[in-house]
Amino acid sequence: MLLIFPSGSVFFFTDGRYKTQAHEEIKDAKVVIGQRSAMVSAAEWLGTRRKGAKLKLKLGIEGDHLSVAERRRLVSQLPMHISVREAPPLTERARMIKDADEIALIRDAVRAGAELFDVAVDSIRPGTSEVEVAAEMEFAARKVGTDGMSFETIIASGVRSALPHGRASRALIAQGFVVCDFGVILHGYCSDRTRTVYVGSVTEDARRVYGAVLEAQLAAIDAVRPGASVGSVDQAARKVLRKNGLAKYFTHSTGHGVGLEIHEAPRVAKGQPELLHPGMVITVEPGAYLPGKWGVRIEDMVVVTEHGCEVLDPTQKEFIVI
């Protein structure tokens, strides 16, 4: 499917598989149902619009969403007077600021996703596989009417909890930390949440690491306010982890925007200058990952308000031992 904005008009291209859906859902564009792929149909249509024109035209594309092969096919179908250029991220920047209706939908998605943590806690037991826990969570999400999961559910236990993106595997739940990172799509909008629990006999070191990550997360949330840079939010989390000797074990950015996609602008990372504005929805998710031992991550979604921020997730973050 492609969307083209010639002067004064908007055209949506798709093929016969989506004819009914397109006419029902597309309200502010003329729907064009092609006999071939949407890309080929759009290229042919562009060619007929300026047939024989001497004026050179430029077609802007979204580089993040068009593969090299697709771009090559598009160029091969276009007439010589139309060149392809990567367009600036106009849509992405506009989507950084959510309006009240969008925030309400995101809030609903966050609440639906948060309920899955109770399912995880009930399912996590020694001898149960990570993928079984994930399956229980995903089944529960479907039963309450979500559109699906925002991403492949992460359930990583024992030494696998030290993998920041340890997607649920057939490995059995082991003693130590279990990182649960999950989210749902509801009414088209995504949620993203991480909680970490402990299985077995707890050590003081485990409590220390968990406490440090929680302190880092709360410090980063406290730094979220209009006019603050996303880099300063990241720095607030790293400062706490550095104080606790864990800075080198925090190996990813502190967060990212969330909306229609699970990863949107802005990127909440070290040195990033983007300023926060009311209506931005971001995650705050510092972690500490000790290879071969364990890992901890705690994540909430927050919306930037006029005077600070609001945590959208239920705030249950106490140290849970199973």
C-alpha positions as CSV (number, residue, x, y, z in Angstrom):
1,M,0.0,0.0,0.0
2,L,1.3,3.5,-0.9
3,L,0.1,7.0,-0.2
4,I,1.0,9.8,-2.7
5,F,0.5,13.5,-2.1
6,P,0.4,15.4,-5.5
7,S,-0.5,19.0,-5.3
8,G,-3.9,19.5,-3.6
9,S,-4.8,15.8,-3.6
10,V,-4.1,12.5,-1.7
11,F,-4.2,9.1,-3.4
12,F,-4.1,5.7,-1.7
13,F,-2.9,2.8,-3.8
14,T,-3.6,-0.9,-3.0
15,D,-4.7,-4.0,-4.8
16,G,-7.9,-6.1,-5.0
17,R,-7.2,-8.0,-1.8
18,Y,-7.9,-4.8,0.2
19,K,-10.6,-3.3,-1.9
20,T,-13.4,-3.5,0.6
21,Q,-11.2,-2.7,3.6
22,A,-9.7,0.3,1.8
23,H,-13.1,1.8,0.8
24,E,-14.3,1.3,4.4
25,E,-11.3,2.7,6.2
26,I,-9.8,5.4,4.0
27,K,-11.7,8.6,4.5
28,D,-9.4,11.5,3.3
29,A,-7.9,10.1,0.1
30,K,-9.0,8.8,-3.2
31,V,-8.6,5.0,-3.3
32,V,-7.0,3.5,-6.4
33,I,-7.3,-0.3,-6.8
34,G,-4.7,-1.5,-9.2
35,Q,-4.5,-4.7,-11.1
36,R,-0.9,-5.2,-10.2
37,S,1.1,-4.4,-7.0
38,A,0.4,-1.0,-5.3
39,M,4.0,0.1,-6.1
40,V,3.7,-0.7,-9.8
41,S,0.2,0.9,-10.1
42,A,1.4,4.1,-8.4
43,A,4.5,4.3,-10.6
44,E,2.3,3.8,-13.8
45,W,-0.1,6.4,-12.5
46,L,2.7,8.9,-11.9
47,G,4.0,8.4,-15.4
48,T,0.6,9.2,-17.0
49,R,0.2,12.3,-14.8
50,R,3.2,14.1,-16.4
51,K,3.5,12.3,-19.7
52,G,6.0,14.1,-21.9
53,A,6.8,16.7,-19.3
54,K,10.2,18.3,-19.4
55,L,10.1,19.4,-15.8
56,K,12.1,17.2,-13.5
57,L,10.1,15.9,-10.6
58,K,11.1,14.3,-7.4
59,L,9.3,11.5,-5.6
60,G,9.9,11.4,-1.8
61,I,10.0,8.0,-0.1
62,E,10.2,6.9,3.5
63,G,13.6,5.2,3.7
64,D,12.8,3.4,6.9
65,H,9.9,1.6,5.3
66,L,11.2,0.8,1.8
67,S,13.7,-2.0,1.1
68,V,16.6,-1.7,-1.4
69,A,14.8,-4.2,-3.6
70,E,11.5,-2.3,-3.5
71,R,13.2,1.0,-4.3
72,R,14.9,-0.6,-7.3
73,R,11.6,-1.9,-8.6
74,L,10.0,1.5,-8.1
75,V,12.7,3.3,-10.0
76,S,12.6,0.8,-12.8
77,Q,8.8,1.6,-13.3
78,L,9.1,5.4,-13.2
79,P,9.6,7.6,-16.3
80,M,13.0,9.3,-16.7
81,H,11.8,12.7,-15.6
82,I,10.9,11.4,-12.1
83,S,13.7,10.8,-9.6
84,V,13.4,9.2,-6.2
85,R,14.7,10.9,-3.0
86,E,14.4,10.1,0.6
87,A,11.9,12.5,2.2
88,P,12.5,14.1,5.6
89,P,10.7,12.4,8.5
90,L,7.7,14.7,8.4
91,T,5.2,12.0,9.5
92,E,7.5,10.7,12.2
93,R,8.0,14.1,13.7
94,A,4.2,14.9,13.6
95,R,3.5,11.6,15.3
96,M,5.8,12.4,18.2
97,I,3.1,14.6,19.7
98,K,-0.1,12.7,20.6
99,D,-3.4,14.4,20.9
100,A,-5.9,13.7,23.7
101,D,-7.8,11.0,21.7
102,E,-4.5,9.2,21.0
103,I,-3.4,9.4,24.6
104,A,-6.7,7.9,25.7
105,L,-6.3,5.0,23.3
106,I,-2.7,4.5,24.5
107,R,-3.8,4.5,28.1
108,D,-6.3,1.7,27.3
109,A,-3.6,-0.3,25.6
110,V,-1.3,0.2,28.6
111,R,-4.0,-1.0,31.0
112,A,-4.8,-4.1,28.9
113,G,-1.1,-4.9,28.7
114,A,-0.4,-4.4,32.4
115,E,-2.9,-7.1,33.3
116,L,-0.7,-9.7,31.6
117,F,1.9,-9.3,34.3
118,D,-0.5,-11.1,36.8
119,V,-0.8,-13.9,34.2
120,A,3.0,-14.1,34.1
121,V,3.4,-14.2,37.9
122,D,0.8,-17.1,38.1
123,S,2.6,-19.0,35.3
124,I,6.3,-18.6,36.3
125,R,7.3,-21.8,38.1
126,P,10.5,-23.9,38.0
127,G,10.2,-26.5,35.4
128,T,7.8,-24.4,33.2
129,S,9.3,-23.3,29.9
130,E,9.7,-19.6,29.0
131,V,7.6,-20.1,25.9
132,E,4.8,-21.6,27.9
133,V,4.7,-18.5,30.1
134,A,4.6,-16.3,27.0
135,A,1.9,-18.4,25.5
136,E,-0.3,-18.0,28.5
137,M,0.2,-14.2,28.4
138,E,-0.6,-13.9,24.7
139,F,-3.7,-16.1,25.0
140,A,-4.9,-13.9,27.8
141,A,-4.3,-10.8,25.7
142,R,-6.4,-12.2,22.9
143,K,-9.2,-13.2,25.2
144,V,-9.7,-9.6,26.4
145,G,-9.9,-8.4,22.8
146,T,-6.5,-7.0,21.9
147,D,-5.4,-6.8,18.3
148,G,-2.3,-8.8,19.1
149,M,1.1,-8.3,20.8
150,S,3.2,-5.2,20.2
151,F,6.3,-7.4,19.7
152,E,7.5,-10.9,20.4
153,T,7.1,-11.5,24.2
154,I,10.3,-11.5,26.2
155,I,10.5,-14.1,29.0
156,A,14.2,-14.6,30.0
157,S,15.1,-16.5,33.1
158,G,18.3,-17.3,35.0
159,V,21.5,-16.5,32.9
160,R,19.2,-15.7,29.9
161,S,17.9,-12.7,31.8
162,A,21.2,-11.0,31.0
163,L,20.1,-10.9,27.4
164,P,18.3,-7.6,26.9
165,H,16.2,-9.1,24.2
166,G,16.0,-12.7,25.4
167,R,12.8,-13.7,23.6
168,A,10.9,-16.6,25.2
169,S,12.6,-19.9,24.4
170,R,12.1,-23.5,25.3
171,A,14.5,-23.1,28.2
172,L,12.9,-24.0,31.6
173,I,12.4,-21.3,34.2
174,A,15.6,-21.2,36.2
175,Q,16.5,-19.8,39.6
176,G,17.3,-16.1,39.6
177,F,15.8,-13.2,37.8
178,V,13.1,-13.5,35.2
179,V,12.7,-10.5,32.9
180,C,9.2,-10.1,31.5
181,D,8.9,-7.6,28.6
182,F,5.6,-7.5,26.9
183,G,3.0,-5.3,25.2
184,V,-0.3,-5.3,23.3
185,I,-1.9,-3.5,20.4
186,L,-5.4,-2.2,21.1
187,H,-7.3,-0.1,18.7
188,G,-4.1,0.3,16.6
189,Y,-2.0,1.7,19.5
190,C,0.9,-0.1,21.3
191,S,1.9,-0.6,24.9
192,D,5.3,-1.7,26.3
193,R,6.0,-2.8,29.8
194,T,8.8,-4.7,31.6
195,R,8.8,-6.2,35.1
196,T,11.4,-8.5,36.6
197,V,10.7,-11.1,39.3
198,Y,13.0,-13.5,41.2
199,V,12.6,-17.3,41.4
200,G,14.1,-19.2,44.3
201,S,16.2,-18.2,47.3
202,V,17.1,-14.5,47.2
203,T,20.6,-13.1,47.7
204,E,21.5,-9.7,49.0
205,D,23.3,-9.0,45.8
206,A,20.1,-9.7,43.8
207,R,18.2,-7.2,46.0
208,R,21.0,-4.6,45.6
209,V,20.9,-4.8,41.8
210,Y,17.1,-4.7,41.6
211,G,17.0,-1.7,44.0
212,A,19.6,0.1,41.9
213,V,17.7,-0.4,38.7
214,L,14.5,0.7,40.3
215,E,16.2,3.8,41.7
216,A,17.6,4.6,38.2
217,Q,14.2,4.2,36.6
218,L,12.5,6.5,39.2
219,A,15.3,9.1,38.7
220,A,14.8,9.0,34.9
221,I,11.0,9.4,35.3
222,D,11.6,12.4,37.6
223,A,13.7,14.0,34.8
224,V,10.8,13.8,32.3
225,R,9.4,17.3,31.8
226,P,8.7,19.8,29.0
227,G,11.9,21.4,27.7
228,A,14.2,18.7,29.1
229,S,16.3,16.9,26.5
230,V,15.8,13.1,26.1
231,G,19.6,12.9,26.7
232,S,19.1,14.3,30.2
233,V,16.5,11.6,30.9
234,D,19.0,9.0,29.8
235,Q,21.8,10.6,31.9
236,A,19.6,10.6,35.0
237,A,19.3,6.8,34.9
238,R,23.0,6.3,34.1
239,K,24.1,8.5,37.0
240,V,22.3,6.3,39.5
241,L,23.7,3.1,37.9
242,R,27.2,4.6,37.9
243,K,26.9,5.4,41.6
244,N,26.0,1.7,42.2
245,G,28.9,0.3,40.1
246,L,26.5,-0.9,37.4
247,A,26.9,1.7,34.6
248,K,28.9,-0.7,32.3
249,Y,26.1,-3.2,32.5
250,F,23.5,-0.9,31.1
251,T,23.9,-1.6,27.4
252,H,20.9,0.1,25.6
253,S,19.1,3.4,25.5
254,T,16.8,4.4,28.3
255,G,13.7,4.5,26.2
256,H,11.8,5.3,23.0
257,G,8.6,6.8,21.7
258,V,5.5,4.6,21.4
259,G,2.3,5.0,19.4
260,L,1.0,3.4,16.3
261,E,4.4,1.6,16.2
262,I,6.2,0.1,19.1
263,H,9.4,2.1,18.4
264,E,8.8,5.7,17.4
265,A,10.7,9.0,17.8
266,P,12.1,10.3,20.0
267,R,14.9,8.0,21.0
268,V,15.7,8.5,24.6
269,A,19.4,7.9,24.5
270,K,22.8,9.3,25.6
271,G,23.6,12.7,24.0
272,Q,20.3,13.0,22.1
273,P,19.3,16.7,21.9
274,E,15.6,16.3,21.1
275,L,13.5,18.3,23.6
276,L,10.4,16.8,25.3
277,H,7.0,18.4,24.7
278,P,3.6,17.8,26.2
279,G,1.9,15.0,24.4
280,M,5.0,12.9,23.8
281,V,4.7,9.3,25.0
282,I,7.9,7.5,25.8
283,T,9.2,4.5,27.7
284,V,11.6,4.7,30.6
285,E,13.4,1.4,30.9
286,P,16.9,1.3,32.4
287,G,18.5,-2.1,33.1
288,A,21.6,-3.9,34.3
289,Y,22.8,-7.1,32.6
290,L,25.6,-9.1,34.1
291,P,26.7,-11.7,31.5
292,G,26.5,-15.3,32.7
293,K,24.7,-14.3,35.9
294,W,21.5,-12.4,35.5
295,G,19.7,-9.2,34.3
296,V,17.1,-6.7,35.6
297,R,15.0,-4.2,33.7
298,I,12.0,-2.2,34.8
299,E,9.9,-0.2,32.3
300,D,6.9,2.1,32.3
301,M,5.3,4.3,29.7
302,V,4.9,7.9,30.5
303,V,3.2,10.9,28.8
304,V,4.8,14.3,29.0
305,T,2.4,16.8,30.6
306,E,2.4,20.6,30.9
307,H,4.4,20.5,34.2
308,G,6.1,17.1,34.2
309,C,4.9,13.6,33.3
310,E,2.3,11.0,34.1
311,V,3.2,7.4,34.5
312,L,0.6,5.4,32.5
313,D,1.4,2.0,33.9
314,P,0.0,0.8,37.3
315,T,3.0,1.5,39.6
316,Q,3.5,-2.0,41.1
317,K,7.3,-2.5,41.1
318,E,8.0,-4.1,44.4
319,F,10.5,-6.9,44.5
320,I,8.5,-10.1,43.8
321,V,9.9,-13.5,44.8
322,I,8.3,-16.7,43.4
